[in-house]
């Protein structure tokens, strides 16, 4: 595959385009291959999903295990969870050959009549969510396959804290009961909301208490990013100064997605044989924001007025704490009840995040765009 820009902003390509995480990869790989489940907790956009794919690409795992990565961020209930799990398992097995996917389909008796096949005889997940009438029964069938698969399995469930919003109140118990019976499958429960993930895995009253090894991610070291960026620029007969990478890293606290996005834009802006210097960073950032401005305008327009006012207040604070304190309320002419109601809605819509007592805007490019609108 030809890579025109080596700074990948979505998905996973290969170890060559993956920055560092050497120790984290060793730890996650070793923990899984030694028979442990893992709860992987880190803020979003710090690279936990990329780390999972990178781990699953290691020689000790690739070819020795079936690996499945299920994103349940958009799921709203157990039925949708089962739908995404089944869809991912079948989609992954399709590339493993007929024997692999036939075993799965033979186990999936409740939905076998809904599976369609393409002109080459390969199965397609043509099932609608409504076809899963008995989600727990279908879940049992999927777990039966995992337990009896021809190779041991690793299943990573991304944004695992989403299950806390399901209307079914016993999802944790449902999953824990099935998982603890498995001897052929180990799980990575990845989540970005630290307080919710901690509630699931650290609280003694919850089903998953003491059932996993806990692992967290910190930003990649700046020195590693400098070397990574310079090496990739030079591979394409370009160069980037150390000061430029330092400036990007410090501006966005080393958060992987922002660093990668700006390096991607800078790589495009740098001609072959040229050196990229810090003065181009603002150009790259503005280019990214301009490309998203229409989406940002639409998002802001759709917000109820009170949520918009609270969002703007948090944006101005950059890192908002004590949002119901008298000083905060007076500064932005808000009431405590307005703030509490608005924050609930903003968190649900992912406009803001909450961690260690601090509220921030989830998308820092959006925050920069919004501040500019307020100045204008």
C-alpha positions in Angstrom: 0.0 0.0 0.0 1.4 3.4 -1.0 1.3 6.0 1.8 1.3 9.5 0.5 1.3 11.1 4.0 3.0 9.1 6.8 1.2 10.8 9.7 -1.9 8.7 10.0 -5.0 10.4 11.6 -7.4 7.5 11.7 -7.0 3.7 11.8 -3.9 1.7 12.1 -1.6 0.9 9.2 1.6 -0.8 10.4 4.3 -0.5 13.2 6.3 1.8 10.9 3.7 4.6 11.2 3.1 4.0 14.9 4.9 6.2 17.3 6.6 4.6 20.4 4.4 3.0 23.0 7.1 0.3 23.3 6.7 -0.3 27.0 2.9 -0.1 26.9 2.8 -2.6 24.0 5.0 -5.0 25.9 2.8 -4.7 29.0 -0.5 -5.1 27.2 0.8 -8.0 25.1 2.3 -9.8 28.1 -0.7 -9.3 30.3 -3.1 -10.7 27.7 -1.0 -13.6 26.6 -0.5 -14.6 30.2 -4.3 -15.1 30.6 -5.5 -11.8 32.1 -8.3 -9.4 31.1 -7.3 -5.7 30.9 -9.2 -2.5 31.6 -7.4 0.1 29.5 -8.3 3.6 30.6 -7.1 6.9 28.9 -8.7 10.1 27.7 -10.0 10.0 24.1 -7.6 10.8 21.3 -4.6 9.7 23.3 -4.2 6.5 21.1 -5.6 3.6 23.1 -7.4 2.1 20.1 -4.2 2.4 18.0 -2.3 0.7 20.8 -4.8 -2.2 20.8 -4.4 -2.7 17.1 -0.6 -2.4 17.4 -0.6 -5.0 20.2 -2.7 -7.4 18.2 -0.2 -7.0 15.3 2.7 -8.3 17.5 4.3 -11.6 16.3 3.3 -13.3 19.6 -0.4 -12.6 18.9 -0.8 -12.3 15.1 -1.5 -15.8 13.7 -1.8 -17.4 17.1 -5.1 -15.7 18.2 -8.3 -14.5 16.7 -8.5 -10.8 17.5 -11.6 -8.7 17.4 -12.0 -4.9 18.1 -15.6 -3.8 18.8 -16.5 -0.1 19.0 -19.6 0.3 21.1 -19.5 4.1 21.4 -22.7 4.6 19.4 -24.7 1.8 21.0 -27.7 2.6 23.1 -28.7 -0.8 24.6 -27.8 -4.5 24.9 -29.5 -5.3 21.6 -27.2 -2.8 19.8 -24.2 -4.1 21.7 -24.9 -7.7 20.6 -25.4 -6.4 17.0 -22.0 -4.7 16.9 -20.2 -7.7 18.6 -21.7 -10.2 16.1 -21.0 -7.9 13.1 -17.4 -7.4 14.2 -16.8 -11.2 14.7 -18.1 -12.1 11.3 -16.4 -9.2 9.5 -13.1 -10.3 11.0 -13.5 -14.0 10.3 -14.3 -13.4 6.6 -10.6 -12.8 5.9 -9.7 -16.0 7.8 -11.3 -18.4 5.3 -14.4 -20.5 5.1 -13.6 -22.8 7.9 -13.3 -20.0 10.4 -16.6 -18.2 9.5 -18.6 -21.4 9.0 -17.9 -22.4 12.6 -19.2 -19.0 13.8 -22.3 -19.2 11.6 -23.1 -22.7 12.7 -23.0 -21.5 16.3 -25.2 -18.4 15.5 -28.4 -20.4 15.1 -30.8 -17.7 16.1 -29.7 -15.5 13.2 -28.5 -18.0 10.7 -31.6 -17.4 8.4 -30.8 -13.7 8.3 -27.2 -14.1 7.0 -26.8 -13.4 3.3 -24.0 -14.3 0.9 -22.3 -12.4 -1.9 -21.7 -13.8 -5.4 -18.4 -15.4 -4.2 -20.2 -17.3 -1.4 -18.8 -15.1 1.4 -21.2 -14.2 4.2 -22.5 -10.7 4.8 -23.9 -9.2 7.9 -27.2 -8.2 6.5 -28.9 -8.5 9.8 -30.9 -5.5 11.1 -30.8 -4.6 14.8 -34.5 -5.5 15.0 -33.6 -9.1 13.9 -32.0 -9.6 17.3 -35.2 -10.4 19.2 -33.5 -12.1 22.2 -30.1 -10.3 22.7 -29.1 -12.5 25.7 -29.7 -15.7 23.6 -27.7 -14.3 20.7 -25.0 -13.2 23.1 -24.8 -16.7 24.5 -24.3 -18.0 21.0 -21.4 -15.6 20.3 -19.7 -16.5 23.5 -20.2 -20.2 22.6 -18.3 -19.6 19.4 -15.5 -17.6 21.2 -15.1 -20.4 23.7 -14.9 -23.1 21.0 -13.1 -21.2 18.3 -10.2 -23.0 16.5 -7.7 -20.5 18.1 -7.8 -18.6 21.4 -9.4 -15.2 21.1 -8.8 -11.6 22.2 -11.7 -9.3 22.2 -11.2 -5.5 22.7 -14.4 -3.5 23.5 -13.8 0.1 22.8 -15.6 2.8 24.8 -16.8 0.2 27.2 -18.2 2.8 29.7 -21.1 3.2 27.2 -22.8 0.2 28.8 -23.5 2.4 31.8 -26.1 4.4 29.7 -28.0 1.3 28.6 -31.6 1.1 29.9 -31.0 -2.5 31.0 -29.5 -2.1 34.5 -27.9 -5.6 34.6 -25.6 -5.5 31.6 -22.4 -5.6 33.7 -23.7 -8.7 35.5 -24.8 -10.3 32.1 -21.3 -9.8 30.6 -19.4 -10.7 33.7 -21.3 -14.0 34.2 -20.4 -15.1 30.6 -16.9 -13.8 30.6 -15.9 -15.6 33.9 -16.9 -18.9 32.3 -14.6 -18.4 29.3 -11.3 -20.2 29.1 -10.5 -19.5 25.4 -11.0 -15.7 25.3 -9.6 -12.7 27.0 -10.9 -9.2 26.9 -9.6 -5.6 26.7 -12.1 -3.2 28.1 -11.0 0.2 26.7 -12.6 3.4 28.0 -12.1 7.1 27.9 -14.3 8.3 30.8 -12.0 7.7 33.8 -14.6 8.2 36.5 -17.1 5.8 34.8 -14.5 3.2 34.1 -13.3 3.4 37.6 -16.8 2.9 38.9 -17.2 -0.3 36.8 -13.8 -1.9 37.7 -12.8 -0.4 41.0 -16.0 -0.3 43.0 -16.3 -3.4 45.3 -20.1 -3.4 44.7 -19.8 -3.9 40.9 -19.7 -7.2 39.0 -16.3 -6.5 37.3 -14.5 -5.6 40.6 -11.0 -7.2 40.7 -11.7 -9.1 37.5 -9.1 -7.3 35.3 -5.7 -5.8 35.4 -5.9 -2.0 35.2 -3.8 -0.1 32.7 -3.7 3.6 31.9 -2.0 5.7 29.1 0.0 8.9 29.5 1.0 11.1 26.5 3.9 9.8 24.4 7.2 11.3 25.5 8.1 14.5 23.5 11.6 13.2 22.6 10.0 10.1 21.0 7.7 12.3 18.9 10.6 14.5 17.7 12.5 11.5 16.5 9.4 9.9 15.0 8.4 13.0 13.1 11.9 13.8 11.8 12.5 10.3 10.6 9.3 10.2 8.7 9.8 13.6 7.1 13.3 12.6 6.0 12.1 9.3 4.5 10.1 11.5 2.1 13.1 13.9 1.5 11.6 16.6 3.7 12.6 17.8 7.2 11.1 19.3 10.3 12.8 21.2 13.0 12.9 20.0 16.6 11.3 23.4 17.7 8.3 22.8 15.4 7.5 19.4 17.0 8.1 20.8 20.5 5.7 23.6 19.8 3.0 21.3 18.5 3.5 18.9 21.4 3.4 21.6 24.1 0.4 23.4 22.5 -1.8 20.3 22.8 -0.3 18.6 25.9 1.1 15.7 23.8 -2.4 14.4 22.9 -1.7 12.0 20.0 -4.6 12.9 17.7 -3.8 16.6 17.7 -0.1 16.0 17.2 -0.7 13.6 14.3 -3.3 15.9 12.7 -1.0 18.9 12.7 2.0 16.9 11.5 -0.2 15.5 8.7 -1.1 19.1 7.7 2.5 20.3 8.0 3.8 17.4 5.9 1.4 18.5 3.1 2.5 22.1 3.4 6.2 21.2 3.2 7.8 20.9 -0.2 10.3 18.2 -1.0 13.8 19.3 0.0 12.4 21.9 2.5 12.6 22.4 6.2 9.3 22.8 8.2 9.7 25.5 10.9 7.5 26.7 13.7 6.1 29.6 11.8 4.0 27.2 9.7 2.3 25.6 12.7 -0.5 28.3 12.9 -1.1 28.0 9.2 -1.6 24.2 9.6 -3.9 24.6 12.6 -6.0 27.2 10.8 -6.2 25.1 7.7 -7.6 22.2 9.8 -10.1 24.5 11.6 -11.2 26.1 8.3 -12.0 22.6 6.9 -14.2 21.9 9.9 -15.8 25.4 10.3 -19.1 24.5 8.6 -19.5 21.5 10.9 -18.7 23.6 13.9 -21.2 26.2 12.9 -23.9 23.5 12.6 -23.0 22.0 15.9 -23.2 25.3 17.7 -26.5 26.2 16.0 -28.2 23.0 17.2 -27.4 23.6 20.8 -30.1 24.9 23.1 -29.3 28.4 24.3 -28.5 27.5 27.9 -26.1 24.7 26.9 -24.5 27.2 24.5 -23.9 29.7 27.2 -22.4 27.1 29.5 -20.2 25.7 26.7 -18.9 29.2 26.0 -18.1 29.7 29.7 -16.2 26.5 29.9 -14.4 27.4 26.6 -13.3 30.8 28.0 -12.0 29.1 31.2 -10.1 26.5 29.1 -10.1 24.2 32.2 -13.2 24.9 34.2 -13.4 23.9 37.9 -16.0 24.6 40.5 -18.6 25.4 37.9 -21.4 25.9 40.5 -19.3 28.2 42.6 -20.4 31.8 43.1 -17.4 33.3 41.3 -18.0 31.2 38.2 -21.8 31.8 38.2 -21.3 35.6 38.6 -18.5 35.8 36.0 -20.8 34.3 33.3 -24.2 35.4 34.6 -25.4 31.9 35.1 -27.4 30.0 37.8 -26.4 26.8 39.5 -29.5 24.9 38.2 -28.8 26.1 34.6 -25.2 25.0 34.8 -26.0 21.5 36.2 -28.7 20.9 33.6 -26.5 22.2 30.7 -23.5 20.1 31.7 -25.5 16.9 31.8 -26.6 17.6 28.2 -23.1 18.7 27.0 -21.5 15.6 28.5 -24.1 13.3 26.8 -23.4 15.0 23.5 -19.6 14.8 23.9 -19.1 18.6 23.6 -17.2 18.5 26.9 -15.3 16.0 29.0 -14.9 15.7 32.8 -11.8 14.4 34.5 -10.4 14.9 38.0 -12.8 17.7 38.7 -12.2 19.7 35.5 -14.4 20.3 32.5 -12.9 21.0 29.1 -14.1 21.1 25.6 -13.6 17.7 24.0 -12.4 19.1 20.6 -9.6 21.6 21.1 -9.8 22.7 17.5 -13.5 23.5 18.1 -12.5 25.4 21.2 -10.1 27.5 19.2 -12.7 28.2 16.5 -15.3 29.1 19.1 -13.0 31.5 20.9 -12.3 33.3 17.6 -16.0 33.7 17.0 -16.4 35.3 20.4 -13.7 37.8 19.7 -15.2 38.7 16.3 
